[in-house]
Amino acid sequence: MEKRFLDFIQGYVRIRIIGNSYDRFLNLCAFHGIRLWNLCPVGEEYEAFVARRDFKKLKTIVKKSHAAVVIKERHGLPFFIHKNRKRKVYVAGIAAAMIFMIWLSAHVWNISIEGNLSQTDDVIFEYLDHSGIYHGMWKSNVDCKALAADIRNYFTQFAWVAAELKGTRLVIHVKEGISGEDGEQDISQEPSSLAASCAGTVESIYVRKGRPMVQAGDTVEKGTLLVSGALPVYNDSQEISTYQYVSADADIVIRRKRVYRDSVQLKTEKKEYTGKEKNRYLFRIGGIPFAFPDSFGSLKQYDLVSELTQMRLSDYFYLPIYIQKFTAKEYDKKEIIYTKEQIREILNANYQYFVKNLEEKGVQIFENDVKIEWNEKSAIASGVLTTGESAVSRVNVDSMEEELQSYESD
């Protein structure tokens, strides 16, 4: 695609090769680095495309090969401008549009984040904004390697981060966890340790790399060092002479308590949609909105649903043009009184959804002490869950001095 665009900018012609020395002609073109494409036979002759700048070099080759070359077609911007040279405004408009497209292609108009589970996109986008990464910035100001390192250092739950520019898109790939697949060490090889990200009891610990600082059954607080990335090196007198720093790697499960609470009103109002809907569109260029007149005035009460679409020329060429569709769905309110059985079903469904989300994040449920209490107006499901999870975060090299002190005191 990029090659075709350059050929169009520079111009190219379709030529017909006449003569009996086709092999010599083609060999001389290859020797002099002249690119021919779409070569095909036409009767007893051949036709091919050649760049405008290379066509001027064919004069010497034609003489040496005793062949003749005839131009059959002319394509590209130089020929277009020459053909329309008297229509100055038209040509100027085309040139301005192309310059504008080149300017657009030099900016970042779409930022996407892939692989994040524990952090929402809004939190990461807020960090990017504070770091000077935003929609509309120059691509030349984006240092993908430094950006990936900064994100990994700030969000300690990300074991691996990569950033890449694709057209006008900035794609940030993240991977959560401590180690890679099959127990292999993560791509990040910087010296670091593992610390507890919450208070609890160590249920199990399996260390692949580093020095374990706790064992199963130990009670830990948030920030407690679990596995050190500083390995002591002993001399002949069995004294610590120096330290070898590694990227700690381990499977650690911490048992902790989680408070659960949910409630349902015995008497509530339920929405019944009438089926009447109205749409409203918001057109935005960059940060400048252009809204159409309000059309929701005839609806009594409604829910509003929005859908944002960013215009693009291809998968990787996004434009700073947005169309947001607002759909208003009218509804009436109807009073509903739940039975106890219905409330139990609702609370149970909510609890199962909560547990499912935990399990998707790798959290194990050891004990469940959730009960339902009733009063005049509502039913409340509350209790404590005992869970086991990999509540671990990385500690940067800056914390190594504290580790050295702990070694010396052993």
Secondary structure as GFF3:
##gff-version 3
##sequence-region A 1 410
A	DSSP	alpha_helix	2	10	.	.	.	ID=ss1
A	DSSP	beta_strand	12	18	.	.	.	ID=ss2
A	DSSP	alpha_helix	22	31	.	.	.	ID=ss3
A	DSSP	beta_strand	36	42	.	.	.	ID=ss4
A	DSSP	beta_strand	45	51	.	.	.	ID=ss5
A	DSSP	alpha_helix	52	55	.	.	.	ID=ss6
A	DSSP	alpha_helix	58	65	.	.	.	ID=ss7
A	DSSP	beta_strand	68	75	.	.	.	ID=ss8
A	DSSP	alpha_helix	77	83	.	.	.	ID=ss9
A	DSSP	alpha_helix	88	105	.	.	.	ID=ss10
A	DSSP	beta_strand	110	114	.	.	.	ID=ss11
A	DSSP	alpha_helix	121	130	.	.	.	ID=ss12
A	DSSP	three_ten_helix	139	141	.	.	.	ID=ss13
A	DSSP	alpha_helix	144	154	.	.	.	ID=ss14
A	DSSP	beta_strand	158	166	.	.	.	ID=ss15
A	DSSP	beta_strand	169	176	.	.	.	ID=ss16
A	DSSP	three_ten_helix	181	183	.	.	.	ID=ss17
A	DSSP	beta_strand	193	196	.	.	.	ID=ss18
A	DSSP	beta_strand	200	209	.	.	.	ID=ss19
A	DSSP	beta_strand	211	212	.	.	.	ID=ss20
A	DSSP	beta_strand	219	220	.	.	.	ID=ss21
A	DSSP	beta_strand	225	228	.	.	.	ID=ss22
A	DSSP	beta_strand	230	234	.	.	.	ID=ss23
A	DSSP	beta_strand	240	245	.	.	.	ID=ss24
A	DSSP	beta_strand	249	265	.	.	.	ID=ss25
A	DSSP	beta_strand	267	285	.	.	.	ID=ss26
A	DSSP	beta_strand	288	291	.	.	.	ID=ss27
A	DSSP	beta_strand	302	312	.	.	.	ID=ss28
A	DSSP	beta_strand	318	337	.	.	.	ID=ss29
A	DSSP	alpha_helix	340	360	.	.	.	ID=ss30
A	DSSP	beta_strand	364	374	.	.	.	ID=ss31
A	DSSP	beta_strand	378	389	.	.	.	ID=ss32
A	DSSP	beta_strand	392	395	.	.	.	ID=ss33
A	DSSP	three_ten_helix	397	399	.	.	.	ID=ss34
A	DSSP	alpha_helix	400	409	.	.	.	ID=ss35
###
